[in-house]
């Protein structure tokens, strides 16, 4: 019965679920005892906060977000607080301060945020400001627009109190100079595979949270693909590609080669698949399969990962390649999981 109830998605059934839940609580029974499974297929219940985010470093970000959620704070505040942790970390070379630069040595940041009312804000190619996510939130709250890009985004940030910073750390600068010696630039997806050591390096943080009221919000922030063309914008600041939140259904975020995610409007697709009744993991898998079907040969060489949270509290993830991990924090789980993958 529990399983069936977790799969229910439409409004009428949610009312029924809430009613049954109240009856059970009144009867002194916790019908929906929280369960965590290694595959993350269901982990928490409606009205219990949960936060999930991409990659191992999501664990520290989740811990910061949890401080907001556990005291009844809003999911929007939680995701902003959470992703600011990797943004400020100089050792994280794919997000915020210390991020790897573009091919011209400039660190440019992409970020977006979306709340339970479908309000959203975004910045693309933002320079000189560590907390791109906070600038994105200001775009949402202080302008009639959704997205500001390039110089306009940076100017907006300064006008709203952000101080000019140098985001290029000595470590990222040294690596960029080493890359410049060969600078085998291809204006396509897999440039990061060509980093010294052939290391795959896709480290955007995408975070989704549900607060005590059952409201969802999400945030996504990155310095994008290392050594990208000047002006290149990935999926991460694009509402519907790198992040999408629908408070009636669920939310999704992505990491990996942004061009592939944009082509299928990935995060929106995952949410729509959940609306049709797929579990978060199954929805992420279907989106990944769509990327693979478009170009099966190329799909074997690039990484894309999706992470999703259903309104019921279920979460799941799926990636093209092995190696994508995601972190979960709720009342009884604080863990990093390896996402299943197509290859
Ligand atoms: N999705 C990001 C981008 O394409 C990069 C990443 O997640 O590694 O800019």
py3Dmol code that shows the C-alpha trace and the ligand (Angstrom):
import py3Dmol

protein = """\
ATOM      1  CA  UNK A   1       0.000   0.000   0.000  1.00  0.00           C
ATOM      2  CA  UNK A   2       2.820   2.343   0.928  1.00  0.00           C
ATOM      3  CA  UNK A   3       4.432   1.786  -2.443  1.00  0.00           C
ATOM      4  CA  UNK A   4       1.231   2.522  -4.302  1.00  0.00           C
ATOM      5  CA  UNK A   5       0.709   5.717  -2.366  1.00  0.00           C
ATOM      6  CA  UNK A   6       4.209   6.918  -3.107  1.00  0.00           C
ATOM      7  CA  UNK A   7       3.577   6.573  -6.808  1.00  0.00           C
ATOM      8  CA  UNK A   8       0.454   8.662  -6.746  1.00  0.00           C
ATOM      9  CA  UNK A   9       1.016  12.001  -8.332  1.00  0.00           C
ATOM     10  CA  UNK A  10      -2.110  13.909  -9.115  1.00  0.00           C
ATOM     11  CA  UNK A  11      -3.731  16.410  -6.797  1.00  0.00           C
ATOM     12  CA  UNK A  12      -6.758  14.363  -5.885  1.00  0.00           C
ATOM     13  CA  UNK A  13      -4.573  11.467  -4.840  1.00  0.00           C
ATOM     14  CA  UNK A  14      -2.369  13.745  -2.790  1.00  0.00           C
ATOM     15  CA  UNK A  15      -5.406  14.923  -0.862  1.00  0.00           C
ATOM     16  CA  UNK A  16      -6.227  11.271  -0.259  1.00  0.00           C
ATOM     17  CA  UNK A  17      -2.655  10.590   0.822  1.00  0.00           C
ATOM     18  CA  UNK A  18      -2.669  13.518   3.259  1.00  0.00           C
ATOM     19  CA  UNK A  19      -5.993  12.346   4.656  1.00  0.00           C
ATOM     20  CA  UNK A  20      -4.741   8.789   5.183  1.00  0.00           C
ATOM     21  CA  UNK A  21      -1.572  10.129   6.724  1.00  0.00           C
ATOM     22  CA  UNK A  22      -3.554  12.271   9.200  1.00  0.00           C
ATOM     23  CA  UNK A  23      -5.743   9.312  10.131  1.00  0.00           C
ATOM     24  CA  UNK A  24      -2.660   7.189  10.738  1.00  0.00           C
ATOM     25  CA  UNK A  25      -1.026   9.853  12.882  1.00  0.00           C
ATOM     26  CA  UNK A  26      -4.192  10.390  14.874  1.00  0.00           C
ATOM     27  CA  UNK A  27      -4.274   6.640  15.453  1.00  0.00           C
ATOM     28  CA  UNK A  28      -0.747   6.931  16.836  1.00  0.00           C
ATOM     29  CA  UNK A  29       0.823   5.037  13.967  1.00  0.00           C
ATOM     30  CA  UNK A  30       3.474   6.373  11.668  1.00  0.00           C
ATOM     31  CA  UNK A  31       2.159   4.831   8.503  1.00  0.00           C
ATOM     32  CA  UNK A  32       4.895   6.516   6.504  1.00  0.00           C
ATOM     33  CA  UNK A  33       7.966   5.558   8.512  1.00  0.00           C
ATOM     34  CA  UNK A  34      10.872   7.104   6.655  1.00  0.00           C
ATOM     35  CA  UNK A  35      12.859   4.710   4.600  1.00  0.00           C
ATOM     36  CA  UNK A  36      16.135   5.223   2.830  1.00  0.00           C
ATOM     37  CA  UNK A  37      17.231   2.817   0.163  1.00  0.00           C
ATOM     38  CA  UNK A  38      20.624   2.760  -1.477  1.00  0.00           C
ATOM     39  CA  UNK A  39      19.111   3.482  -4.874  1.00  0.00           C
ATOM     40  CA  UNK A  40      17.361   6.488  -3.406  1.00  0.00           C
ATOM     41  CA  UNK A  41      14.055   5.502  -4.922  1.00  0.00           C
ATOM     42  CA  UNK A  42      12.207   6.718  -1.882  1.00  0.00           C
ATOM     43  CA  UNK A  43      13.621   8.361   1.111  1.00  0.00           C
ATOM     44  CA  UNK A  44      11.356  10.721   2.865  1.00  0.00           C
ATOM     45  CA  UNK A  45       7.737  11.783   3.016  1.00  0.00           C
ATOM     46  CA  UNK A  46       5.784  14.843   2.088  1.00  0.00           C
ATOM     47  CA  UNK A  47       6.061  17.541   4.735  1.00  0.00           C
ATOM     48  CA  UNK A  48       9.498  16.309   5.783  1.00  0.00           C
ATOM     49  CA  UNK A  49      12.347  18.477   4.513  1.00  0.00           C
ATOM     50  CA  UNK A  50      14.931  16.998   2.208  1.00  0.00           C
ATOM     51  CA  UNK A  51      17.811  18.409   0.189  1.00  0.00           C
ATOM     52  CA  UNK A  52      19.683  16.698  -2.632  1.00  0.00           C
ATOM     53  CA  UNK A  53      22.588  17.952  -4.692  1.00  0.00           C
ATOM     54  CA  UNK A  54      25.063  16.904  -7.332  1.00  0.00           C
ATOM     55  CA  UNK A  55      28.471  15.334  -6.684  1.00  0.00           C
ATOM     56  CA  UNK A  56      30.325  14.415  -3.486  1.00  0.00           C
ATOM     57  CA  UNK A  57      30.833  18.044  -2.521  1.00  0.00           C
ATOM     58  CA  UNK A  58      27.049  18.319  -2.367  1.00  0.00           C
ATOM     59  CA  UNK A  59      27.343  16.821   1.129  1.00  0.00           C
ATOM     60  CA  UNK A  60      28.849  19.984   2.638  1.00  0.00           C
ATOM     61  CA  UNK A  61      26.432  22.129   0.666  1.00  0.00           C
ATOM     62  CA  UNK A  62      23.484  20.039   1.893  1.00  0.00           C
ATOM     63  CA  UNK A  63      24.663  20.450   5.499  1.00  0.00           C
ATOM     64  CA  UNK A  64      24.454  24.239   5.130  1.00  0.00           C
ATOM     65  CA  UNK A  65      21.049  23.993   3.450  1.00  0.00           C
ATOM     66  CA  UNK A  66      19.826  21.690   6.207  1.00  0.00           C
ATOM     67  CA  UNK A  67      20.479  24.356   8.830  1.00  0.00           C
ATOM     68  CA  UNK A  68      17.792  26.410   7.088  1.00  0.00           C
ATOM     69  CA  UNK A  69      15.387  23.532   6.466  1.00  0.00           C
ATOM     70  CA  UNK A  70      15.470  21.947   9.909  1.00  0.00           C
ATOM     71  CA  UNK A  71      14.183  25.083  11.602  1.00  0.00           C
ATOM     72  CA  UNK A  72      11.296  25.426   9.172  1.00  0.00           C
ATOM     73  CA  UNK A  73      13.075  27.751   6.761  1.00  0.00           C
ATOM     74  CA  UNK A  74      12.085  28.172   3.152  1.00  0.00           C
ATOM     75  CA  UNK A  75      13.504  25.849   0.486  1.00  0.00           C
ATOM     76  CA  UNK A  76      14.546  28.895  -1.549  1.00  0.00           C
ATOM     77  CA  UNK A  77      16.746  30.174   1.291  1.00  0.00           C
ATOM     78  CA  UNK A  78      18.098  26.674   1.833  1.00  0.00           C
ATOM     79  CA  UNK A  79      19.275  26.166  -1.743  1.00  0.00           C
ATOM     80  CA  UNK A  80      20.873  29.602  -1.934  1.00  0.00           C
ATOM     81  CA  UNK A  81      22.678  29.039   1.377  1.00  0.00           C
ATOM     82  CA  UNK A  82      23.715  25.537   0.344  1.00  0.00           C
ATOM     83  CA  UNK A  83      25.270  26.251  -3.032  1.00  0.00           C
ATOM     84  CA  UNK A  84      27.181  29.229  -1.623  1.00  0.00           C
ATOM     85  CA  UNK A  85      29.436  26.687   0.116  1.00  0.00           C
ATOM     86  CA  UNK A  86      31.078  25.296  -3.057  1.00  0.00           C
ATOM     87  CA  UNK A  87      30.903  28.755  -4.674  1.00  0.00           C
ATOM     88  CA  UNK A  88      33.229  30.059  -1.960  1.00  0.00           C
ATOM     89  CA  UNK A  89      35.548  27.038  -1.946  1.00  0.00           C
ATOM     90  CA  UNK A  90      38.804  27.746  -3.833  1.00  0.00           C
ATOM     91  CA  UNK A  91      39.502  24.013  -4.068  1.00  0.00           C
ATOM     92  CA  UNK A  92      36.346  23.483  -6.062  1.00  0.00           C
ATOM     93  CA  UNK A  93      37.555  24.430  -9.518  1.00  0.00           C
ATOM     94  CA  UNK A  94      34.233  24.225 -11.312  1.00  0.00           C
ATOM     95  CA  UNK A  95      32.081  26.503  -9.206  1.00  0.00           C
ATOM     96  CA  UNK A  96      32.469  30.143  -8.143  1.00  0.00           C
ATOM     97  CA  UNK A  97      35.749  31.395  -6.676  1.00  0.00           C
ATOM     98  CA  UNK A  98      38.657  29.293  -7.949  1.00  0.00           C
ATOM     99  CA  UNK A  99      36.689  28.060 -10.965  1.00  0.00           C
ATOM    100  CA  UNK A 100      38.638  27.241 -14.094  1.00  0.00           C
ATOM    101  CA  UNK A 101      38.681  30.119 -16.600  1.00  0.00           C
ATOM    102  CA  UNK A 102      37.633  30.288 -20.218  1.00  0.00           C
ATOM    103  CA  UNK A 103      40.267  29.958 -22.933  1.00  0.00           C
ATOM    104  CA  UNK A 104      41.126  33.656 -22.482  1.00  0.00           C
ATOM    105  CA  UNK A 105      41.813  33.251 -18.779  1.00  0.00           C
ATOM    106  CA  UNK A 106      38.569  34.844 -17.556  1.00  0.00           C
ATOM    107  CA  UNK A 107      36.464  33.111 -14.916  1.00  0.00           C
ATOM    108  CA  UNK A 108      32.834  33.453 -15.987  1.00  0.00           C
ATOM    109  CA  UNK A 109      29.975  32.081 -13.933  1.00  0.00           C
ATOM    110  CA  UNK A 110      26.522  30.754 -14.852  1.00  0.00           C
ATOM    111  CA  UNK A 111      23.779  30.312 -12.243  1.00  0.00           C
ATOM    112  CA  UNK A 112      20.035  30.138 -11.801  1.00  0.00           C
ATOM    113  CA  UNK A 113      17.474  29.754  -9.054  1.00  0.00           C
ATOM    114  CA  UNK A 114      13.767  28.867  -9.080  1.00  0.00           C
ATOM    115  CA  UNK A 115      11.134  28.841  -6.342  1.00  0.00           C
ATOM    116  CA  UNK A 116       7.813  27.179  -5.570  1.00  0.00           C
ATOM    117  CA  UNK A 117       5.869  29.881  -7.395  1.00  0.00           C
ATOM    118  CA  UNK A 118       7.806  29.400 -10.658  1.00  0.00           C
ATOM    119  CA  UNK A 119       9.613  32.647 -10.025  1.00  0.00           C
ATOM    120  CA  UNK A 120      13.132  32.393 -11.367  1.00  0.00           C
ATOM    121  CA  UNK A 121      16.325  34.365 -11.881  1.00  0.00           C
ATOM    122  CA  UNK A 122      19.516  33.716 -13.759  1.00  0.00           C
ATOM    123  CA  UNK A 123      22.933  35.102 -14.654  1.00  0.00           C
ATOM    124  CA  UNK A 124      25.179  33.989 -17.496  1.00  0.00           C
ATOM    125  CA  UNK A 125      28.822  34.885 -18.054  1.00  0.00           C
ATOM    126  CA  UNK A 126      28.959  36.804 -14.792  1.00  0.00           C
ATOM    127  CA  UNK A 127      32.471  37.961 -13.838  1.00  0.00           C
ATOM    128  CA  UNK A 128      34.204  39.100 -10.625  1.00  0.00           C
ATOM    129  CA  UNK A 129      31.519  37.949  -8.181  1.00  0.00           C
ATOM    130  CA  UNK A 130      31.819  34.705  -6.190  1.00  0.00           C
ATOM    131  CA  UNK A 131      28.164  34.235  -5.311  1.00  0.00           C
ATOM    132  CA  UNK A 132      26.561  34.072  -8.716  1.00  0.00           C
ATOM    133  CA  UNK A 133      23.541  32.375  -7.137  1.00  0.00           C
ATOM    134  CA  UNK A 134      22.805  35.431  -4.992  1.00  0.00           C
ATOM    135  CA  UNK A 135      23.009  37.671  -8.040  1.00  0.00           C
ATOM    136  CA  UNK A 136      20.589  35.309  -9.826  1.00  0.00           C
ATOM    137  CA  UNK A 137      18.225  35.589  -6.873  1.00  0.00           C
ATOM    138  CA  UNK A 138      18.440  39.382  -7.047  1.00  0.00           C
ATOM    139  CA  UNK A 139      17.582  39.265 -10.755  1.00  0.00           C
ATOM    140  CA  UNK A 140      14.502  37.290  -9.718  1.00  0.00           C
ATOM    141  CA  UNK A 141      13.525  39.568  -6.858  1.00  0.00           C
ATOM    142  CA  UNK A 142      14.590  43.024  -8.004  1.00  0.00           C
ATOM    143  CA  UNK A 143      14.034  43.090 -11.757  1.00  0.00           C
ATOM    144  CA  UNK A 144      11.132  42.324 -14.072  1.00  0.00           C
ATOM    145  CA  UNK A 145      13.421  39.908 -15.955  1.00  0.00           C
ATOM    146  CA  UNK A 146      14.572  36.312 -15.617  1.00  0.00           C
ATOM    147  CA  UNK A 147      18.068  36.434 -17.045  1.00  0.00           C
ATOM    148  CA  UNK A 148      20.955  38.912 -17.234  1.00  0.00           C
ATOM    149  CA  UNK A 149      24.121  38.098 -19.166  1.00  0.00           C
ATOM    150  CA  UNK A 150      27.703  39.256 -19.511  1.00  0.00           C
ATOM    151  CA  UNK A 151      28.626  42.841 -18.703  1.00  0.00           C
ATOM    152  CA  UNK A 152      25.027  43.696 -17.866  1.00  0.00           C
ATOM    153  CA  UNK A 153      24.900  40.943 -15.257  1.00  0.00           C
ATOM    154  CA  UNK A 154      28.195  42.053 -13.717  1.00  0.00           C
ATOM    155  CA  UNK A 155      27.122  45.704 -13.707  1.00  0.00           C
ATOM    156  CA  UNK A 156      23.827  44.725 -12.048  1.00  0.00           C
ATOM    157  CA  UNK A 157      25.751  42.831  -9.350  1.00  0.00           C
ATOM    158  CA  UNK A 158      27.981  45.822  -8.555  1.00  0.00           C
ATOM    159  CA  UNK A 159      24.985  48.154  -8.516  1.00  0.00           C
ATOM    160  CA  UNK A 160      23.402  45.858  -5.954  1.00  0.00           C
ATOM    161  CA  UNK A 161      26.263  45.840  -3.508  1.00  0.00           C
ATOM    162  CA  UNK A 162      28.550  43.038  -4.668  1.00  0.00           C
ATOM    163  CA  UNK A 163      32.245  43.911  -4.492  1.00  0.00           C
ATOM    164  CA  UNK A 164      34.596  43.312  -7.410  1.00  0.00           C
ATOM    165  CA  UNK A 165      36.751  40.226  -6.795  1.00  0.00           C
ATOM    166  CA  UNK A 166      39.431  38.324  -8.666  1.00  0.00           C
ATOM    167  CA  UNK A 167      38.064  34.782  -9.028  1.00  0.00           C
ATOM    168  CA  UNK A 168      41.134  33.298 -10.730  1.00  0.00           C
ATOM    169  CA  UNK A 169      43.221  31.503  -8.106  1.00  0.00           C
ATOM    170  CA  UNK A 170      46.921  30.760  -8.604  1.00  0.00           C
ATOM    171  CA  UNK A 171      46.103  27.049  -9.004  1.00  0.00           C
ATOM    172  CA  UNK A 172      43.499  27.559 -11.726  1.00  0.00           C
ATOM    173  CA  UNK A 173      45.730  30.099 -13.477  1.00  0.00           C
ATOM    174  CA  UNK A 174      48.684  27.695 -13.500  1.00  0.00           C
ATOM    175  CA  UNK A 175      46.522  24.893 -14.936  1.00  0.00           C
ATOM    176  CA  UNK A 176      45.137  27.210 -17.602  1.00  0.00           C
ATOM    177  CA  UNK A 177      48.667  28.258 -18.617  1.00  0.00           C
ATOM    178  CA  UNK A 178      49.661  24.608 -18.878  1.00  0.00           C
ATOM    179  CA  UNK A 179      46.591  23.951 -21.057  1.00  0.00           C
ATOM    180  CA  UNK A 180      47.450  26.939 -23.255  1.00  0.00           C
ATOM    181  CA  UNK A 181      50.679  25.253 -24.391  1.00  0.00           C
ATOM    182  CA  UNK A 182      48.648  22.837 -26.483  1.00  0.00           C
ATOM    183  CA  UNK A 183      45.264  24.536 -26.311  1.00  0.00           C
ATOM    184  CA  UNK A 184      43.620  21.965 -28.503  1.00  0.00           C
ATOM    185  CA  UNK A 185      40.340  23.778 -28.538  1.00  0.00           C
ATOM    186  CA  UNK A 186      37.343  22.207 -30.141  1.00  0.00           C
ATOM    187  CA  UNK A 187      34.193  24.275 -29.973  1.00  0.00           C
ATOM    188  CA  UNK A 188      32.190  21.327 -28.718  1.00  0.00           C
ATOM    189  CA  UNK A 189      31.214  19.430 -25.687  1.00  0.00           C
ATOM    190  CA  UNK A 190      34.062  17.328 -24.427  1.00  0.00           C
ATOM    191  CA  UNK A 191      36.838  19.834 -23.923  1.00  0.00           C
ATOM    192  CA  UNK A 192      37.288  18.931 -20.285  1.00  0.00           C
ATOM    193  CA  UNK A 193      38.283  15.407 -21.225  1.00  0.00           C
ATOM    194  CA  UNK A 194      41.394  16.963 -22.684  1.00  0.00           C
ATOM    195  CA  UNK A 195      42.588  18.346 -19.396  1.00  0.00           C
ATOM    196  CA  UNK A 196      45.978  17.086 -18.191  1.00  0.00           C
ATOM    197  CA  UNK A 197      45.532  13.452 -17.256  1.00  0.00           C
ATOM    198  CA  UNK A 198      42.457  13.151 -19.459  1.00  0.00           C
ATOM    199  CA  UNK A 199      40.347  13.776 -16.386  1.00  0.00           C
ATOM    200  CA  UNK A 200      36.597  14.017 -16.774  1.00  0.00           C
ATOM    201  CA  UNK A 201      35.644  17.082 -14.851  1.00  0.00           C
ATOM    202  CA  UNK A 202      32.040  18.109 -14.629  1.00  0.00           C
ATOM    203  CA  UNK A 203      31.353  19.678 -11.315  1.00  0.00           C
ATOM    204  CA  UNK A 204      28.398  22.022 -11.407  1.00  0.00           C
ATOM    205  CA  UNK A 205      26.394  22.077  -8.216  1.00  0.00           C
ATOM    206  CA  UNK A 206      22.686  21.617  -8.758  1.00  0.00           C
ATOM    207  CA  UNK A 207      20.617  21.514  -5.584  1.00  0.00           C
ATOM    208  CA  UNK A 208      16.934  20.861  -4.952  1.00  0.00           C
ATOM    209  CA  UNK A 209      15.172  21.152  -1.614  1.00  0.00           C
ATOM    210  CA  UNK A 210      11.732  20.588  -0.164  1.00  0.00           C
ATOM    211  CA  UNK A 211      10.893  22.464   3.020  1.00  0.00           C
ATOM    212  CA  UNK A 212       8.577  21.625   5.923  1.00  0.00           C
ATOM    213  CA  UNK A 213       5.644  23.183   4.090  1.00  0.00           C
ATOM    214  CA  UNK A 214       6.283  20.816   1.183  1.00  0.00           C
ATOM    215  CA  UNK A 215       7.442  23.635  -1.103  1.00  0.00           C
ATOM    216  CA  UNK A 216      10.221  23.036  -3.604  1.00  0.00           C
ATOM    217  CA  UNK A 217      13.061  25.250  -4.817  1.00  0.00           C
ATOM    218  CA  UNK A 218      16.258  24.684  -6.743  1.00  0.00           C
ATOM    219  CA  UNK A 219      19.596  26.328  -7.498  1.00  0.00           C
ATOM    220  CA  UNK A 220      22.314  25.588  -9.995  1.00  0.00           C
ATOM    221  CA  UNK A 221      25.725  27.301 -10.223  1.00  0.00           C
ATOM    222  CA  UNK A 222      28.959  26.680 -12.112  1.00  0.00           C
ATOM    223  CA  UNK A 223      32.003  28.180 -13.755  1.00  0.00           C
ATOM    224  CA  UNK A 224      31.064  26.016 -16.723  1.00  0.00           C
ATOM    225  CA  UNK A 225      33.309  23.939 -18.871  1.00  0.00           C
ATOM    226  CA  UNK A 226      36.983  24.690 -18.436  1.00  0.00           C
ATOM    227  CA  UNK A 227      38.626  26.657 -21.271  1.00  0.00           C
ATOM    228  CA  UNK A 228      35.314  27.242 -23.022  1.00  0.00           C
ATOM    229  CA  UNK A 229      35.061  29.889 -25.742  1.00  0.00           C
ATOM    230  CA  UNK A 230      34.656  33.387 -24.400  1.00  0.00           C
ATOM    231  CA  UNK A 231      30.934  34.025 -24.102  1.00  0.00           C
ATOM    232  CA  UNK A 232      29.936  30.357 -24.060  1.00  0.00           C
ATOM    233  CA  UNK A 233      26.908  29.686 -21.882  1.00  0.00           C
ATOM    234  CA  UNK A 234      26.050  26.170 -20.750  1.00  0.00           C
ATOM    235  CA  UNK A 235      22.873  24.614 -19.439  1.00  0.00           C
ATOM    236  CA  UNK A 236      23.310  25.667 -15.827  1.00  0.00           C
ATOM    237  CA  UNK A 237      21.766  29.177 -15.994  1.00  0.00           C
ATOM    238  CA  UNK A 238      19.012  28.132 -18.388  1.00  0.00           C
ATOM    239  CA  UNK A 239      15.681  27.528 -16.698  1.00  0.00           C
ATOM    240  CA  UNK A 240      14.359  24.230 -18.055  1.00  0.00           C
ATOM    241  CA  UNK A 241      17.799  22.932 -19.060  1.00  0.00           C
ATOM    242  CA  UNK A 242      20.036  23.048 -15.961  1.00  0.00           C
ATOM    243  CA  UNK A 243      17.186  23.430 -13.489  1.00  0.00           C
ATOM    244  CA  UNK A 244      13.421  23.234 -13.360  1.00  0.00           C
ATOM    245  CA  UNK A 245      10.966  23.343 -10.465  1.00  0.00           C
ATOM    246  CA  UNK A 246       7.246  22.650 -10.623  1.00  0.00           C
ATOM    247  CA  UNK A 247       5.786  22.756  -7.143  1.00  0.00           C
ATOM    248  CA  UNK A 248       2.925  20.443  -8.134  1.00  0.00           C
ATOM    249  CA  UNK A 249       5.207  17.710  -9.461  1.00  0.00           C
ATOM    250  CA  UNK A 250       8.876  17.936  -8.521  1.00  0.00           C
ATOM    251  CA  UNK A 251      12.181  19.404  -9.568  1.00  0.00           C
ATOM    252  CA  UNK A 252      15.283  18.387 -11.500  1.00  0.00           C
ATOM    253  CA  UNK A 253      18.796  19.605 -12.152  1.00  0.00           C
ATOM    254  CA  UNK A 254      21.693  18.544 -14.330  1.00  0.00           C
ATOM    255  CA  UNK A 255      25.446  18.433 -14.643  1.00  0.00           C
ATOM    256  CA  UNK A 256      27.806  17.498 -17.445  1.00  0.00           C
ATOM    257  CA  UNK A 257      28.111  18.688 -21.002  1.00  0.00           C
ATOM    258  CA  UNK A 258      25.671  21.566 -21.099  1.00  0.00           C
ATOM    259  CA  UNK A 259      25.184  21.541 -24.860  1.00  0.00           C
ATOM    260  CA  UNK A 260      23.706  18.039 -24.653  1.00  0.00           C
ATOM    261  CA  UNK A 261      21.367  19.056 -21.843  1.00  0.00           C
ATOM    262  CA  UNK A 262      20.170  22.179 -23.662  1.00  0.00           C
ATOM    263  CA  UNK A 263      19.352  20.153 -26.789  1.00  0.00           C
ATOM    264  CA  UNK A 264      16.765  18.122 -24.904  1.00  0.00           C
ATOM    265  CA  UNK A 265      15.775  20.860 -22.386  1.00  0.00           C
ATOM    266  CA  UNK A 266      16.820  18.286 -19.821  1.00  0.00           C
ATOM    267  CA  UNK A 267      15.554  19.386 -16.400  1.00  0.00           C
ATOM    268  CA  UNK A 268      12.134  20.327 -17.769  1.00  0.00           C
ATOM    269  CA  UNK A 269      11.932  16.994 -19.558  1.00  0.00           C
ATOM    270  CA  UNK A 270      12.692  15.114 -16.336  1.00  0.00           C
ATOM    271  CA  UNK A 271       9.948  16.995 -14.465  1.00  0.00           C
ATOM    272  CA  UNK A 272       7.441  16.372 -17.257  1.00  0.00           C
ATOM    273  CA  UNK A 273       8.291  12.660 -17.192  1.00  0.00           C
ATOM    274  CA  UNK A 274       7.644  12.614 -13.454  1.00  0.00           C
ATOM    275  CA  UNK A 275       4.315  14.352 -14.141  1.00  0.00           C
ATOM    276  CA  UNK A 276       3.456  11.420 -16.392  1.00  0.00           C
ATOM    277  CA  UNK A 277       4.041   9.067 -13.473  1.00  0.00           C
ATOM    278  CA  UNK A 278       7.673   8.020 -13.797  1.00  0.00           C
ATOM    279  CA  UNK A 279       9.746   7.783 -10.635  1.00  0.00           C
ATOM    280  CA  UNK A 280      12.584  10.332 -10.329  1.00  0.00           C
ATOM    281  CA  UNK A 281      15.211   7.771 -11.277  1.00  0.00           C
ATOM    282  CA  UNK A 282      13.201   6.428 -14.223  1.00  0.00           C
ATOM    283  CA  UNK A 283      12.605   9.998 -15.447  1.00  0.00           C
ATOM    284  CA  UNK A 284      16.325  10.819 -15.233  1.00  0.00           C
ATOM    285  CA  UNK A 285      17.117   7.591 -17.090  1.00  0.00           C
ATOM    286  CA  UNK A 286      14.693   8.380 -19.900  1.00  0.00           C
ATOM    287  CA  UNK A 287      16.235  11.831 -20.361  1.00  0.00           C
ATOM    288  CA  UNK A 288      19.717  10.307 -20.491  1.00  0.00           C
ATOM    289  CA  UNK A 289      18.503   7.736 -23.026  1.00  0.00           C
ATOM    290  CA  UNK A 290      17.159  10.521 -25.200  1.00  0.00           C
ATOM    291  CA  UNK A 291      20.615  12.103 -25.309  1.00  0.00           C
ATOM    292  CA  UNK A 292      22.171   8.744 -26.162  1.00  0.00           C
ATOM    293  CA  UNK A 293      19.610   8.048 -28.889  1.00  0.00           C
ATOM    294  CA  UNK A 294      20.388  11.349 -30.632  1.00  0.00           C
ATOM    295  CA  UNK A 295      24.051  10.516 -31.082  1.00  0.00           C
ATOM    296  CA  UNK A 296      24.978   7.065 -29.752  1.00  0.00           C
ATOM    297  CA  UNK A 297      28.680   7.316 -30.653  1.00  0.00           C
ATOM    298  CA  UNK A 298      29.241  10.673 -29.031  1.00  0.00           C
ATOM    299  CA  UNK A 299      27.165   9.722 -25.992  1.00  0.00           C
ATOM    300  CA  UNK A 300      29.849   7.206 -25.026  1.00  0.00           C
ATOM    301  CA  UNK A 301      32.400  10.006 -24.718  1.00  0.00           C
ATOM    302  CA  UNK A 302      30.553  12.662 -22.778  1.00  0.00           C
ATOM    303  CA  UNK A 303      29.054  12.858 -19.328  1.00  0.00           C
ATOM    304  CA  UNK A 304      25.591  14.096 -18.424  1.00  0.00           C
ATOM    305  CA  UNK A 305      23.869  13.434 -15.118  1.00  0.00           C
ATOM    306  CA  UNK A 306      20.364  14.292 -13.949  1.00  0.00           C
ATOM    307  CA  UNK A 307      19.117  14.475 -10.378  1.00  0.00           C
ATOM    308  CA  UNK A 308      15.443  14.732  -9.474  1.00  0.00           C
ATOM    309  CA  UNK A 309      13.146  15.089  -6.481  1.00  0.00           C
ATOM    310  CA  UNK A 310       9.469  14.199  -6.667  1.00  0.00           C
ATOM    311  CA  UNK A 311       6.939  16.151  -4.640  1.00  0.00           C
ATOM    312  CA  UNK A 312       6.314  12.950  -2.646  1.00  0.00           C
ATOM    313  CA  UNK A 313       9.874  13.098  -1.299  1.00  0.00           C
ATOM    314  CA  UNK A 314      11.263  10.418  -3.593  1.00  0.00           C
ATOM    315  CA  UNK A 315      14.553  11.218  -5.262  1.00  0.00           C
ATOM    316  CA  UNK A 316      16.657   9.606  -7.948  1.00  0.00           C
ATOM    317  CA  UNK A 317      19.444  10.174 -10.430  1.00  0.00           C
ATOM    318  CA  UNK A 318      20.872   8.751 -13.614  1.00  0.00           C
ATOM    319  CA  UNK A 319      23.941   9.490 -15.766  1.00  0.00           C
ATOM    320  CA  UNK A 320      25.405   8.624 -19.129  1.00  0.00           C
ATOM    321  CA  UNK A 321      28.716   7.464 -17.647  1.00  0.00           C
ATOM    322  CA  UNK A 322      29.764   5.938 -14.362  1.00  0.00           C
ATOM    323  CA  UNK A 323      31.145   8.366 -11.819  1.00  0.00           C
ATOM    324  CA  UNK A 324      28.235  10.722 -11.203  1.00  0.00           C
ATOM    325  CA  UNK A 325      27.426  10.960  -7.508  1.00  0.00           C
ATOM    326  CA  UNK A 326      24.816  12.869  -5.556  1.00  0.00           C
ATOM    327  CA  UNK A 327      24.340  13.781  -1.925  1.00  0.00           C
ATOM    328  CA  UNK A 328      21.141  13.450   0.106  1.00  0.00           C
ATOM    329  CA  UNK A 329      20.238  14.963   3.456  1.00  0.00           C
ATOM    330  CA  UNK A 330      16.975  14.553   5.290  1.00  0.00           C
ATOM    331  CA  UNK A 331      15.906  13.704   8.818  1.00  0.00           C
ATOM    332  CA  UNK A 332      17.544  10.300   8.758  1.00  0.00           C
ATOM    333  CA  UNK A 333      19.939  10.174   5.820  1.00  0.00           C
ATOM    334  CA  UNK A 334      23.138  12.074   5.186  1.00  0.00           C
ATOM    335  CA  UNK A 335      24.819  10.215   2.412  1.00  0.00           C
ATOM    336  CA  UNK A 336      26.441  10.307  -0.986  1.00  0.00           C
ATOM    337  CA  UNK A 337      25.105   7.828  -3.554  1.00  0.00           C
ATOM    338  CA  UNK A 338      26.566   6.690  -6.845  1.00  0.00           C
ATOM    339  CA  UNK A 339      24.091   7.281  -9.624  1.00  0.00           C
ATOM    340  CA  UNK A 340      23.334   4.376 -11.974  1.00  0.00           C
ATOM    341  CA  UNK A 341      24.472   4.965 -15.536  1.00  0.00           C
ATOM    342  CA  UNK A 342      23.817   3.900 -19.084  1.00  0.00           C
ATOM    343  CA  UNK A 343      27.434   2.914 -19.813  1.00  0.00           C
TER     344      UNK A 343
END
"""
ligand_1 = """\
9
LIG
N 26.881 21.740 -17.085
C 28.012 22.620 -16.993
C 28.175 23.367 -18.283
O 27.962 22.804 -19.339
C 29.302 21.961 -16.715
C 29.357 20.836 -15.759
O 28.378 20.448 -15.130
O 30.439 20.294 -15.627
O 28.571 24.499 -18.232
"""
view = py3Dmol.view(width=600, height=400)
view.addModel(protein, "pdb")
view.setStyle({"model": 0}, {"cartoon": {"style": "trace"}})
view.addModel(ligand_1, "xyz")
view.setStyle({"model": 1}, {"stick": {}})
view.zoomTo()
view.show()
